[in-house]
């Protein structure tokens, strides 16, 4: 696929995530997607998460359960060669258990197949900010 098409798919995914439209988010994923949270992130304990169900249970449901709110800000999406897309963004969130908020810099590297399904995800994030908010 062309970089512009891949960008549109990832934009659709972020827009759906921001409105809570999980069926659309999950529908954009390949059934065998490999999802990796950043090393030292508390959610990395399940890496790699294989398939949308594993991602929902291991990542999305835990984010929801552990946060008063969790949002994405300043999302910028860049098309790359070989069906790769890079997104830079910030997480704006508040941890329920500690009452601490954080605004952390993050990057997401996405891989898509020729059918436009997301086959891989790698998160990069300021894990110290996340860890500090959990203490």
C-alpha positions as CSV (number, residue, x, y, z in Angstrom):
1,X,0.0,0.0,0.0
2,X,1.0,3.6,-0.4
3,X,2.2,5.6,2.6
4,X,-0.8,7.9,2.2
5,X,-3.2,4.9,2.5
6,X,-1.4,3.6,5.6
7,X,-1.5,7.1,7.2
8,X,-5.3,7.1,6.6
9,X,-5.7,3.7,8.3
10,X,-3.7,4.7,11.3
11,X,-5.6,8.1,11.5
12,X,-8.8,6.1,11.5
13,X,-7.5,3.9,14.3
14,X,-6.5,6.9,16.5
15,X,-9.8,8.6,15.9
16,X,-11.7,5.5,16.8
17,X,-9.6,5.0,19.9
18,X,-10.3,8.6,21.0
19,X,-14.0,8.2,20.8
20,X,-14.1,4.7,22.4
21,X,-15.0,2.9,19.2
22,X,-13.2,-0.3,20.0
23,X,-14.9,-2.4,17.3
24,X,-13.3,-0.1,14.7
25,X,-9.9,-0.2,16.4
26,X,-9.9,-4.0,16.7
27,X,-11.3,-4.3,13.1
28,X,-8.2,-2.6,11.7
29,X,-5.9,-5.2,13.3
30,X,-4.8,-8.4,11.7
31,X,-6.0,-11.5,13.7
32,X,-2.3,-12.3,14.5
33,X,-1.1,-8.8,15.3
34,X,2.0,-8.7,17.5
35,X,1.8,-5.8,20.0
36,X,4.7,-4.8,22.2
37,X,4.6,-2.3,25.0
38,X,7.8,-0.3,25.8
39,X,10.3,-2.1,27.9
40,X,10.0,-1.1,31.6
41,X,6.3,-0.2,31.1
42,X,4.2,-2.1,33.6
43,X,2.0,-3.3,30.7
44,X,5.0,-4.9,29.0
45,X,4.6,-8.0,31.3
46,X,2.6,-9.6,28.5
47,X,4.8,-8.8,25.6
48,X,4.3,-9.8,22.9
49,X,0.5,-9.7,22.9
50,X,-0.7,-11.7,20.0
51,X,-4.1,-10.9,18.5
52,X,-6.8,-8.3,19.3
53,X,-8.3,-10.3,22.3
54,X,-4.9,-10.4,24.0
55,X,-4.5,-6.6,23.5
56,X,-7.9,-5.9,24.9
57,X,-7.3,-8.0,28.0
58,X,-3.7,-7.2,28.6
59,X,-3.5,-3.5,27.5
60,X,-6.8,-1.7,26.9
61,X,-8.8,-3.1,29.8
62,X,-5.9,-2.5,32.2
63,X,-5.5,1.1,31.0
64,X,-9.2,1.7,31.6
65,X,-9.2,0.0,35.0
66,X,-6.1,1.8,36.2
67,X,-6.8,5.3,35.0
68,X,-9.4,8.0,35.9
69,X,-8.8,9.2,32.3
70,X,-6.3,8.3,29.6
71,X,-6.1,10.3,26.4
72,X,-3.9,10.9,23.5
73,X,-2.7,14.4,22.6
74,X,-0.8,16.1,19.7
75,X,-0.9,13.0,17.5
76,X,1.3,13.4,14.4
77,X,1.4,10.6,11.9
78,X,4.2,10.0,9.4
79,X,4.2,7.5,6.5
80,X,7.3,5.4,5.9
81,X,8.5,2.9,3.4
82,X,7.6,-0.8,3.6
83,X,4.1,-0.3,5.1
84,X,5.4,1.3,8.2
85,X,3.8,4.3,10.0
86,X,5.3,6.3,12.8
87,X,3.2,8.3,15.2
88,X,4.5,10.8,17.8
89,X,2.1,11.8,20.6
90,X,1.6,12.5,24.2
91,X,-0.3,10.5,26.8
92,X,-2.5,12.6,29.1
93,X,-3.7,10.5,32.0
94,X,-4.4,10.2,35.7
95,X,-3.8,7.0,37.7
96,X,-6.7,6.0,40.0
97,X,-4.6,4.4,42.8
98,X,-2.3,7.3,43.4
99,X,-4.3,10.2,42.0
100,X,-1.2,11.3,40.1
101,X,-1.5,12.7,36.6
102,X,1.1,12.5,33.9
103,X,1.7,13.9,30.4
104,X,4.3,11.6,28.8
105,X,6.0,11.8,25.4
106,X,5.4,8.6,23.3
107,X,6.0,7.2,19.8
108,X,4.2,4.3,18.1
109,X,5.7,2.3,15.3
110,X,3.0,0.5,13.2
111,X,3.4,-2.1,10.5
112,X,0.6,-2.9,8.1
113,X,0.2,-5.6,5.5
114,X,-0.8,-5.1,1.8
115,X,-4.5,-5.5,2.7
116,X,-4.3,-2.5,5.2
117,X,-4.4,-4.5,8.4
118,X,-2.1,-3.7,11.3
119,X,0.3,-6.6,11.8
120,X,2.6,-5.1,14.4
121,X,2.8,-2.3,17.0
122,X,5.8,-1.1,19.1
123,X,5.4,1.5,21.8
124,X,8.2,3.8,22.9
125,X,7.3,6.0,25.9
126,X,8.8,7.9,28.8
127,X,8.5,4.9,31.2
128,X,9.9,6.9,34.1
129,X,7.0,9.3,34.0
130,X,4.6,6.4,33.9
131,X,6.3,4.6,36.8
132,X,6.5,7.8,38.9
133,X,2.7,8.2,38.6
134,X,2.1,4.7,39.8
135,X,4.1,5.1,43.1
